[in-house]
Amino acid sequence: MASILTAWICGPSPNSPAPSITHTIHADKLPCMTANAISAHLNQFTGMQRKALNALRAAIAQELPTARLVIKYGIPTFVVAGVPLIGFSGYKNHNSIFPYGGLVAGLLAKDLARYSQTKGSLHFPVDTIFPKPLLKRLLRQKLTQINSTFPNRKGEYLELYGNGIVKAQGRYRAAKMHGDWVWHRKDGSRLRSGAFIAGKQVGIWITYDRTGKPYKKTNFGP
């Protein structure tokens, strides 16, 4: 499996239906090509439009340091922990941001009022770099929205920090923590791992230092 810092180009046909954010999509299990496809997609645009799209790409990558950049539904898309978070692309008369899920724009209605919008996209001028402070608010709202969808119907639980790094991941069964769980610090280093059975801690629980080295083990028994 490639590093989470590697930009992958993966995904189904652009004609596939848009994903629901309540379903984890494992982009790392799909056929992949090199990151050159992202650049090729953006290089079809020229002048200020290309500059604006590349600036948007760089700004999102800075805010989401461990996100994967993939081609999904025909456009560059940042994926966090298998969940499509935000896509973007250029068009003849505008550039677009796609906050998958379609609900974020409504939550930031006042901030985004000056931008043309559809149910699933936000448009901004081809010759304008999207404001970083507004992008940051948009991403934070999107991450909050994703967190609110877990645990999902399958019992999967995922919680993300404001920078897109996984804070906690595991499963629930019958509304109780069950199976293997892992927690990370905001810098991405592993903090703790252990298992539950019906909400009860079992087995060996390990706490790690920032280098990933275990420094504390606790045995909760069978």
C-alpha positions in Angstrom: 0.0 0.0 0.0 1.3 3.4 -0.9 2.0 6.1 1.7 -0.9 8.3 2.6 1.2 11.2 1.5 1.3 9.9 -2.1 -1.0 11.5 -4.6 -2.9 8.7 -6.4 -5.1 8.8 -9.4 -7.8 6.3 -8.8 -11.5 5.9 -9.3 -14.5 4.6 -11.2 -15.9 6.1 -14.4 -16.7 9.8 -14.3 -20.3 8.7 -15.1 -20.6 6.9 -11.8 -23.0 8.4 -9.3 -21.7 10.8 -6.7 -20.9 9.2 -3.3 -22.7 9.6 -0.1 -20.4 10.8 2.7 -21.9 8.1 5.0 -20.2 5.4 3.0 -16.4 4.8 3.3 -14.9 4.5 -0.2 -11.6 2.7 -0.2 -9.8 4.5 -3.0 -6.6 2.7 -2.1 -8.1 -0.6 -3.4 -8.9 0.8 -6.8 -6.7 0.7 -9.9 -4.2 3.6 -9.8 -1.9 5.5 -12.1 0.7 8.1 -11.5 0.1 11.6 -10.1 0.9 13.0 -13.5 -2.7 12.6 -14.5 -3.6 15.3 -12.0 -1.2 17.7 -13.6 -2.4 16.7 -17.1 -6.0 17.5 -16.1 -5.0 20.9 -14.8 -2.7 21.7 -17.7 -5.6 21.6 -20.1 -6.4 25.0 -18.8 -4.3 28.1 -19.5 -3.2 31.4 -18.0 -4.9 32.7 -14.9 -7.4 29.9 -14.8 -4.7 27.3 -14.5 -2.9 29.5 -11.9 -6.2 29.7 -9.9 -6.7 25.9 -10.0 -3.2 25.1 -9.0 -3.4 27.6 -6.2 -6.5 25.9 -5.0 -4.9 22.5 -5.2 -1.9 23.8 -3.2 -4.1 25.5 -0.6 -6.2 22.4 0.0 -3.1 20.2 0.3 -1.7 22.5 2.9 -4.8 22.3 5.0 -5.1 18.5 4.6 -1.5 17.2 4.8 -2.3 13.5 4.7 -5.1 13.6 2.1 -4.8 11.6 -1.1 -5.4 13.5 -4.4 -7.2 11.3 -6.9 -9.2 11.6 -10.1 -12.7 10.7 -9.1 -15.8 11.3 -11.2 -13.5 12.9 -13.8 -12.2 15.7 -11.5 -9.3 16.1 -9.0 -10.6 15.1 -5.6 -9.1 15.1 -2.1 -9.8 11.9 -0.2 -9.4 11.6 3.6 -9.4 8.2 5.2 -11.2 6.8 2.2 -13.9 9.5 2.2 -14.1 12.0 -0.7 -13.9 15.4 0.9 -13.7 18.0 -1.8 -13.2 18.1 -5.6 -12.4 20.9 -8.0 -12.1 21.6 -11.7 -12.2 24.3 -14.3 -14.9 25.0 -17.0 -15.3 27.4 -19.8 -16.8 30.3 -17.8 -15.9 29.4 -14.2 -14.0 27.2 -11.8 -15.8 24.9 -9.5 -15.4 23.4 -6.0 -17.4 20.3 -5.2 -18.0 19.7 -1.4 -19.3 16.2 -1.7 -22.5 15.7 0.2 -24.2 19.0 -1.0 -24.9 20.4 2.5 -21.9 22.5 3.4 -22.7 25.5 1.2 -26.0 26.0 2.9 -24.3 26.0 6.3 -21.9 28.8 5.1 -24.6 30.7 3.2 -23.6 34.1 4.3 -19.9 33.6 3.6 -20.6 32.1 0.2 -23.5 34.4 -0.9 -21.4 36.2 -3.5 -20.6 33.0 -5.3 -22.8 31.2 -7.9 -23.9 27.8 -6.6 -25.7 24.7 -7.6 -26.9 21.9 -5.3 -23.5 20.2 -5.5 -21.0 22.9 -6.5 -19.6 26.3 -5.8 -18.5 28.5 -8.8 -15.8 31.2 -8.7 -14.4 33.3 -11.6 -11.7 31.7 -13.8 -9.3 34.7 -13.2 -9.7 34.7 -9.4 -7.8 32.8 -6.7 -10.2 31.4 -4.2 -9.7 33.1 -0.8 -7.7 30.9 1.6 -9.6 32.0 4.8 -12.9 31.0 3.2 -11.5 27.8 1.9 -10.3 26.9 5.4 -13.8 27.5 6.8 -15.3 25.4 4.0 -13.0 22.5 4.8 -13.5 22.7 8.5 -17.3 22.6 8.0 -16.9 19.7 5.7 -14.8 17.8 8.2 -17.4 18.5 10.9 -20.1 17.2 8.6 -18.2 14.0 7.9 -17.6 13.4 11.6 -21.4 13.8 12.2 -22.1 10.8 9.9 -20.3 8.3 12.1 -20.9 5.7 13.4 -22.7 4.7 10.2 -25.2 1.9 9.6 -22.4 -0.7 9.4 -21.1 0.4 12.8 -17.9 2.0 11.3 -16.6 5.0 13.4 -14.3 7.7 12.1 -13.4 11.0 13.7 -11.1 13.5 12.0 -9.2 16.4 13.3 -9.6 19.8 11.6 -6.6 19.1 9.4 -8.1 15.9 8.1 -5.9 13.5 10.1 -7.6 10.6 11.7 -8.3 11.1 15.4 -10.1 7.9 16.1 -11.2 4.9 14.1 -13.0 1.7 15.0 -16.4 0.0 15.1 -19.5 -0.2 17.2 -21.8 -3.1 17.7 -25.2 -2.7 19.3 -24.2 0.9 20.2 -21.1 -0.3 22.0 -17.4 0.0 21.0 -16.4 -3.4 19.6 -13.3 -4.8 18.0 -10.0 -3.0 17.3 -9.7 0.7 17.8 -6.8 3.2 17.1 -6.3 6.8 18.1 -3.8 9.3 16.6 -2.4 12.7 17.6 -3.1 15.8 15.5 0.3 15.4 13.9 -0.6 12.0 12.6 1.5 9.9 15.0 -0.2 7.0 16.6 -1.3 7.6 20.2 -3.1 4.4 21.4 -4.5 1.1 20.2 -6.6 -1.6 21.7 -9.7 -3.7 21.5 -13.2 -3.8 23.0 -15.8 -6.5 23.4 -19.2 -5.1 23.8 -17.8 -1.8 25.2 -15.3 -3.5 27.6 -11.6 -3.1 27.1 -9.9 -6.4 26.5 -6.4 -7.7 25.6 -3.2 -5.6 25.4 -3.6 -1.8 25.1 -0.6 0.1 23.8 0.3 3.7 24.2 2.9 5.1 21.7 5.3 8.0 21.8 5.5 10.5 18.9 8.0 8.3 17.1 5.6 5.4 17.0 7.5 3.5 19.7 5.3 1.7 22.3 6.1 3.0 25.8 3.2 1.7 27.9 1.3 -1.6 27.7 -1.8 -2.5 29.8 -3.3 -6.0 29.9 -7.1 -5.9 30.3 -7.4 -9.6 30.1 -9.6 -11.8 27.9 
